[in-house]
Each structure stands twice: as C-alpha cells, then as structure tokens.
Amino acid sequence: SRSGANRREFSAGVPASAAMGTPWLQARAAVMQERNGSPFDLGFTVMAGLPVGSVESLTKDPSVSGQLLVGAGRTFGPVRVALEAGAHLRQAASLVSSNPEDAIGSRMLMGAAVSSVRGPLRGELSVRGFAPLTNQPFSAEVLAGGRYAIRDWEVFAVAGPGFGNAPGTPAFRALVGVSFGGLSSAKCGGRSHVAAECPDLDRDGDGIKNALD
C-alpha cells in the first residue's frame, strides 16, 4: 500500500527460513595508492542496489538505492589502518508500528579497521557504524577474524556482534568467503614492490624478469 508520494509501507512479516537480500552493483576507483609512492591509499566506491529483494525481510527498497563511499588507508610497519565514510541513499519506507514517523531510509555510514599485513595468515578487526537520517537509533557492529593467502587466492572468516535496534542490525553476524587478488597482488601490484617477492615482474624495466635479473 502507499502511505505517501515517496514512502512505502511494509508489513511486519518475518520469513520462515531464508530471504533474498538486495543485489548490489559496484565500481571502485583508486585516486592515490601507497604502493605507487603516495603517502596513503585513497579511493571511492559507487554502488547501486537493485529493488528485487524480499519485502517481508525489509531488504527490498521501493526503488533503486545507492551508496557513495570514500576510503583511506595506510600501512604502519606490520599493521594497516583504514577509515571509511559515506552515505546510503534510499527512498523512505514506513514500518507498521505505533509511531507513524517510524521509517527506514537514508543513513550515514562510517567504519574503521585494523589488520596485520605480513605473512600468509593475517588478522583483522573492524567496526562499522550506521547513523539513520530517519527516526531510527544509531547502530553498529564489530567483526573480527582472519585471512589466509594461498598464492593469489585468499580465504577469510570474520564474526562479531551488532549493537542497536535499527532494522537490519544483526544480533550476531558471521561471514566466510574466498577472494582472488590477495597477498600476492597486494605486494606485486606497483613499481615499489620488492623484487625478490615478485619473480615474474620486471622492477627496473630492462626486459628481464626479477627472477633472472
């Protein structure tokens, strides 16, 4: 049902077992890269959320939503520190409750992470906060875990609690996954790489690979 020109009303139904989340399309651009001589990393991420999730689980927005994030990071010896801030823009959606002004909608995003960078096994700790621009409380979650690199592949597992009562805040979240472009790509992606760690590259540009030079 429609409760306003730019507001959609959701029922309070709960999925019996599982529900589809919002699919996201994203693009990233690096403005500065520490491995290429910059004092720190700086990049932007633009994301578009498609409105094809589940209404009952509050993962389907009435229209296309978007996120704009800016992130910065720097390595200090064996530790890397990263910060991120941005906005999640979406059409407001009313919740069925005793408060007619209770709605989910756009919110500000912020986060910080600390991780180790040496060796194939690395640990990490991250904190993410969400400040709604509607009548919802501030929420956050903490994730801790590790990553293990095997050549250019990486497996990871993180888990941690959520804090706050805003819709979408988990009581506890656990994530596991596999990614491509891990430790090897991070070490060998720029001119400032260590020749001994990247035998297939040509650091000095003389046409001879590091392993043979």
MIROVEX-936029 format. One record per residue (C-alpha): residue in three letters; x, y, z. Coordinates in steps of 0.05 Angstrom, whole numbers, plus 5000, padded with zeros to 4 digits. Example, Ala and Ser with C-alpha at 12.3 -4.5 7.8 and 13.67 -1.06 7.14 Angstrom:
2
+-----+------+------+------+
:   r :    X :    Y :    Z :
+-----+------+------+------+
: ALA : 5246 : 4910 : 5156 :
: SER : 5273 : 4979 : 5143 :
+-----+------+------+------+
END
This chain:
213
+-----+------+------+------+
:   r :    X :    Y :    Z :
+-----+------+------+------+
: SER : 5000 : 5000 : 5000 :
: ARG : 5021 : 5072 : 4991 :
: SER : 5025 : 5119 : 5050 :
: GLY : 5055 : 5178 : 5014 :
: ALA : 5085 : 5201 : 4949 :
: ASN : 5155 : 5180 : 4969 :
: ARG : 5141 : 5130 : 5023 :
: ARG : 5122 : 5057 : 5021 :
: GLU : 5092 : 5018 : 5079 :
: PHE : 5120 : 4950 : 5097 :
: SER : 5085 : 4895 : 5136 :
: ALA : 5119 : 4865 : 5197 :
: GLY : 5123 : 4795 : 5167 :
: VAL : 5182 : 4750 : 5182 :
: PRO : 5209 : 4700 : 5131 :
: ALA : 5200 : 4627 : 5153 :
: SER : 5271 : 4607 : 5134 :
: ALA : 5311 : 4650 : 5085 :
: ALA : 5301 : 4713 : 5044 :
: MET : 5336 : 4745 : 4986 :
: GLY : 5377 : 4807 : 5001 :
: THR : 5387 : 4868 : 4957 :
: PRO : 5436 : 4854 : 4899 :
: TRP : 5489 : 4907 : 4892 :
: LEU : 5528 : 4931 : 4832 :
: GLN : 5592 : 4969 : 4849 :
: ALA : 5651 : 5005 : 4818 :
: ARG : 5715 : 5028 : 4852 :
: ALA : 5767 : 5079 : 4833 :
: ALA : 5835 : 5089 : 4866 :
: VAL : 5857 : 5162 : 4869 :
: MET : 5921 : 5150 : 4908 :
: GLN : 5960 : 5086 : 4921 :
: GLU : 6012 : 5077 : 4975 :
: ARG : 6047 : 5022 : 4936 :
: ASN : 6060 : 5072 : 4880 :
: GLY : 6092 : 5124 : 4924 :
: SER : 6032 : 5162 : 4953 :
: PRO : 6032 : 5175 : 5028 :
: PHE : 5967 : 5135 : 5036 :
: ASP : 5913 : 5099 : 4996 :
: LEU : 5851 : 5138 : 4976 :
: GLY : 5793 : 5111 : 4936 :
: PHE : 5719 : 5118 : 4921 :
: THR : 5664 : 5066 : 4915 :
: VAL : 5597 : 5077 : 4880 :
: MET : 5543 : 5024 : 4890 :
: ALA : 5473 : 5014 : 4862 :
: GLY : 5423 : 4969 : 4898 :
: LEU : 5371 : 4935 : 4855 :
: PRO : 5299 : 4933 : 4883 :
: VAL : 5290 : 4858 : 4875 :
: GLY : 5300 : 4833 : 4947 :
: SER : 5248 : 4810 : 4997 :
: VAL : 5193 : 4858 : 5022 :
: GLU : 5179 : 4814 : 5083 :
: SER : 5251 : 4818 : 5107 :
: LEU : 5257 : 4892 : 5092 :
: THR : 5312 : 4880 : 5040 :
: LYS : 5274 : 4907 : 4980 :
: ASP : 5273 : 4982 : 4971 :
: PRO : 5215 : 5015 : 4933 :
: SER : 5265 : 5040 : 4881 :
: VAL : 5339 : 5036 : 4863 :
: SER : 5382 : 5056 : 4922 :
: GLY : 5454 : 5079 : 4922 :
: GLN : 5517 : 5084 : 4965 :
: LEU : 5576 : 5130 : 4958 :
: LEU : 5637 : 5114 : 5000 :
: VAL : 5706 : 5145 : 5007 :
: GLY : 5761 : 5104 : 5039 :
: ALA : 5832 : 5118 : 5062 :
: GLY : 5885 : 5072 : 5089 :
: ARG : 5959 : 5070 : 5108 :
: THR : 6008 : 5016 : 5128 :
: PHE : 6049 : 5026 : 5191 :
: GLY : 6101 : 4971 : 5193 :
: PRO : 6064 : 4905 : 5204 :
: VAL : 5996 : 4939 : 5214 :
: ARG : 5948 : 4972 : 5166 :
: VAL : 5896 : 5023 : 5188 :
: ALA : 5836 : 5040 : 5145 :
: LEU : 5779 : 5090 : 5151 :
: GLU : 5715 : 5096 : 5110 :
: ALA : 5656 : 5144 : 5108 :
: GLY : 5597 : 5154 : 5062 :
: ALA : 5522 : 5154 : 5053 :
: HIS : 5469 : 5102 : 5036 :
: LEU : 5413 : 5137 : 4998 :
: ARG : 5346 : 5104 : 4991 :
: GLN : 5272 : 5120 : 4989 :
: ALA : 5240 : 5123 : 5058 :
: ALA : 5196 : 5064 : 5076 :
: SER : 5147 : 5066 : 5135 :
: LEU : 5145 : 5010 : 5186 :
: VAL : 5079 : 4986 : 5215 :
: SER : 5085 : 5008 : 5288 :
: SER : 5053 : 5052 : 5339 :
: ASN : 5095 : 5110 : 5315 :
: PRO : 5073 : 5135 : 5246 :
: GLU : 5140 : 5170 : 5238 :
: ASP : 5179 : 5105 : 5247 :
: ALA : 5212 : 5091 : 5180 :
: ILE : 5275 : 5065 : 5149 :
: GLY : 5311 : 5106 : 5097 :
: SER : 5376 : 5141 : 5081 :
: ARG : 5434 : 5136 : 5131 :
: MET : 5505 : 5157 : 5141 :
: LEU : 5559 : 5104 : 5141 :
: MET : 5626 : 5102 : 5177 :
: GLY : 5678 : 5050 : 5193 :
: ALA : 5748 : 5035 : 5216 :
: ALA : 5792 : 4974 : 5211 :
: VAL : 5860 : 4950 : 5235 :
: SER : 5894 : 4889 : 5204 :
: SER : 5962 : 4856 : 5201 :
: VAL : 5997 : 4854 : 5133 :
: ARG : 6055 : 4807 : 5139 :
: GLY : 6055 : 4733 : 5127 :
: PRO : 6002 : 4689 : 5094 :
: LEU : 5959 : 4689 : 5157 :
: ARG : 5933 : 4758 : 5176 :
: GLY : 5884 : 4781 : 5230 :
: GLU : 5835 : 4839 : 5226 :
: LEU : 5786 : 4878 : 5269 :
: SER : 5734 : 4925 : 5241 :
: VAL : 5679 : 4970 : 5268 :
: ARG : 5621 : 4996 : 5225 :
: GLY : 5571 : 5048 : 5247 :
: PHE : 5504 : 5070 : 5217 :
: ALA : 5471 : 5137 : 5232 :
: PRO : 5400 : 5137 : 5203 :
: LEU : 5371 : 5202 : 5176 :
: THR : 5301 : 5177 : 5196 :
: ASN : 5271 : 5163 : 5264 :
: GLN : 5316 : 5104 : 5278 :
: PRO : 5371 : 5094 : 5330 :
: PHE : 5446 : 5092 : 5315 :
: SER : 5472 : 5022 : 5306 :
: ALA : 5540 : 4989 : 5296 :
: GLU : 5574 : 4922 : 5291 :
: VAL : 5642 : 4894 : 5306 :
: LEU : 5675 : 4840 : 5264 :
: ALA : 5740 : 4803 : 5280 :
: GLY : 5774 : 4746 : 5243 :
: GLY : 5829 : 4727 : 5197 :
: ARG : 5852 : 4716 : 5125 :
: TYR : 5898 : 4664 : 5096 :
: ALA : 5932 : 4675 : 5029 :
: ILE : 5950 : 4618 : 4982 :
: ARG : 5987 : 4649 : 4923 :
: ASP : 5938 : 4698 : 4893 :
: TRP : 5877 : 4668 : 4928 :
: GLU : 5852 : 4685 : 4997 :
: VAL : 5803 : 4652 : 5045 :
: PHE : 5773 : 4692 : 5102 :
: ALA : 5727 : 4685 : 5162 :
: VAL : 5701 : 4741 : 5207 :
: ALA : 5647 : 4745 : 5260 :
: GLY : 5621 : 4791 : 5313 :
: PRO : 5561 : 4823 : 5349 :
: GLY : 5515 : 4880 : 5329 :
: PHE : 5494 : 4938 : 5374 :
: GLY : 5429 : 4977 : 5368 :
: ASN : 5357 : 4964 : 5348 :
: ALA : 5354 : 4994 : 5279 :
: PRO : 5325 : 4947 : 5226 :
: GLY : 5380 : 4905 : 5194 :
: THR : 5425 : 4906 : 5255 :
: PRO : 5447 : 4835 : 5269 :
: ALA : 5449 : 4804 : 5338 :
: PHE : 5510 : 4767 : 5312 :
: ARG : 5539 : 4760 : 5242 :
: ALA : 5589 : 4710 : 5213 :
: LEU : 5620 : 4714 : 5144 :
: VAL : 5664 : 4664 : 5107 :
: GLY : 5689 : 4670 : 5035 :
: VAL : 5742 : 4663 : 4982 :
: SER : 5772 : 4720 : 4941 :
: PHE : 5821 : 4727 : 4884 :
: GLY : 5876 : 4780 : 4884 :
: GLY : 5901 : 4772 : 4955 :
: LEU : 5970 : 4778 : 4986 :
: SER : 6009 : 4767 : 4921 :
: SER : 5970 : 4821 : 4884 :
: ALA : 5979 : 4870 : 4942 :
: LYS : 6054 : 4860 : 4942 :
: CYS : 6065 : 4859 : 4867 :
: GLY : 6015 : 4910 : 4842 :
: GLY : 6060 : 4971 : 4835 :
: ARG : 6131 : 4994 : 4819 :
: SER : 6151 : 4997 : 4892 :
: HIS : 6147 : 4921 : 4900 :
: VAL : 6204 : 4880 : 4928 :
: ALA : 6238 : 4844 : 4870 :
: ALA : 6251 : 4780 : 4909 :
: GLU : 6177 : 4774 : 4926 :
: CYS : 6153 : 4783 : 4854 :
: PRO : 6197 : 4739 : 4809 :
: ASP : 6153 : 4745 : 4748 :
: LEU : 6155 : 4821 : 4745 :
: ASP : 6208 : 4869 : 4717 :
: ARG : 6221 : 4921 : 4770 :
: ASP : 6275 : 4961 : 4734 :
: GLY : 6243 : 4956 : 4665 :
: ASP : 6302 : 4926 : 4629 :
: GLY : 6262 : 4870 : 4598 :
: ILE : 6289 : 4816 : 4645 :
: LYS : 6244 : 4786 : 4698 :
: ASN : 6264 : 4796 : 4770 :
: ALA : 6279 : 4722 : 4779 :
: LEU : 6332 : 4724 : 4724 :
: ASP : 6357 : 4795 : 4735 :
+-----+------+------+------+
END
